[in-house]
Amino acid sequence: MISPESFKRSVGEWAKTCKVEINEIHLRKMKNKWASCSSRGRLTFDRAILRQSKDERTKIIVHELLHLRYPNHGKMFRALLKAYTK
């Protein structure tokens, strides 16, 4: 399990890698999904993500960050997600 502080630091590092700007990072219980993001750069993650493996956390983090650049799951979104998460 990763601490909330370490998780938020990791999100910040990935934001730099993905070249997106984030304004807020929140952790809370979510019923139906791992994460969400707003066009204003607010990211919200389910607290259960802290118990996931590093690889799984990375996929979820990068997925949400890329939505700040590409709001849909189009070709460019999928290509970048694959490139960043291999």
BAKE-218891 format. One record per atom (N, C-alpha, C, O): residue in one letter; x, y, z. Coordinates in steps of 0.1 Angstrom, whole numbers, plus 5000, padded with zeros to 4 digits. Example, Ala and Ser with C-alpha at 12.3 -4.5 7.8 and 13.67 -1.06 7.14 Angstrom:
BEGIN
a513249435078a512349555078a513249675078a514249675085s512849785071s513749895071s512950005079s513450115080
This chain:
BEGIN
m500949885000m500050005000m500950125000m501950135007i500550224992i501250354991i500550455000i499350455001s501250555005s500650655013s499950755004s500350774992p498950825009p498350935001p499351034996p499151084984e500251075004e501251175000e502151124989e502351194979s502551004990s503450944979s502650924966s503150954956f501350894968f500550874956f500351014949f500551024937k500051114957k499951254951k501251294944k501151364934r502351264950r503651304944r503851234931r504251284921s503451104931s503551024918s502651084907s503051094896v501451124911v500551194901v501151314896v501151344884g501751394904g502451514900g503651494890g503751564881e504351384893e505451344885e504951304871e505551344861w503951224871w503351184858w502751294851w502751294838a502151394858a501651514851a502751584843a502451624832k503951594849k505051654842k505451574830k505651624819t505451444831t505851354820t504851364809t505151364797c503551374812c502451384802c502251524797c501451544788k502951614803k502851754799k501451814801k500951874792v500851784812v499551844816v499651914829v500551884837e498752014831e498752084843e497552044852e496452034847i497852014864i496851974874i496752074885i497752134889n495552104889n495352204900n495052134913n495452194924e494352024913e493951964926e493951814924e493651754913i494351744935i494351594935i493551554948i493951594959h492551474946h491651434958h491551284958h491551214948l491551234970l491251084972l489951074980l489851134991r489050994975r487850974983r487250844978r487650784968k486250794986k485650664982k484750694970k483950784970m484850614959m484050624947m483450494945m484050384947k482150494941k481350364940k481650294927k481750164926n481750364915n481650294902n482950314894n482950254883k483950384898k485050404889k486350434898k486250464910w487450414892w488750444898w489050584900w489650634909a488650664890a489050804890a488150894881a487450834872s488251024882s487651114873s488451244872s489351264881c488251324862c488951444861c488051554855c487051524848s488351674858s487551784853s488451864843s489651854843s487851934834s488552014824s489452124831s490352174825r489152154843r489952254851r491152194858r491852264865g491352064856g492552004862g492351944876g493351934883r491151914879r490851854892r490751704890r489951654883l491651634897l491651484896l491151424909l491551464920t490251334908t489751264920t489951114918t489551054907f490551044928f490850904927f490150834938f489950884949d489750714936d489150624946d490250584956d491350554952r490050594969r491050564979r491550424977r492750394981a490750334972a491250194970a492450184960a493150084960i492650284953i493850284943i495150274951i496150224946l495150314964l496350314972l496750164974l497950144977r495850074973r496149934976r496449854963r496749734963q496349924951q496649854939q498149844936q498949914943s498549764927s499949754924s500449874917s499649954912k501749894917k502350014910k501950024896k501550134891d501949914889d501549914874d500149954872d499850034863e499249904881e497849934880e497550084883e496850154876r498250134893r498150274897r498550364885r497950464882t499650324879t500250404868t499250414857t499050514851k498650294853k497650294842k496550394845k496050464836i496050384857i494850474861i495250614861i494550704856i496450644867i496950784867i497050844853i496550954850v497850774845v498050824831v496850834823v496650934816h495850734825h494650744818h493850874821h493450944812e493850914834e493151034838e493851154833e493251254828l495151154834l495951274830l495851294815l495751414811l495751194807l495651214793l494251264789l494151324779h493251244797h491951304795h492051454796h491151524790l493051514802l493151654803l493651714789l493351824786r494251624781r494651664767r493651614757r493351684747y493151494759y492251434750y491051384757y491051284764p489851454756p488751414764p488051284761p487251234768n488351234749n487751104745n488850994745n489951014748h488450874741h489350764740h489750734725h489850624721g490050844718g490350834704g491750774701g492450734711k492150774689k493450714685k494650774692k495450694697m494750904693m495850974699m495850934714m496950904720f494750934721f494650904735f495150764737f496050734746r494650664729r495150524731r496550504728r497250434735a497050574718a498550564714a499450614726a500450554729l499050734731l499850784742l499750704755l500750674762l498550654758l498350564769l499250444768l499950404778k499250384756k500150264754k501550304755k502350224761a501950414749a503350454750a503850484764a504950444768y503050544772y503450574786y503350454795y504150444805t502450364793t502250254802t502850114797t503050024805k503150104785k503749984779k503149864784k503549754780
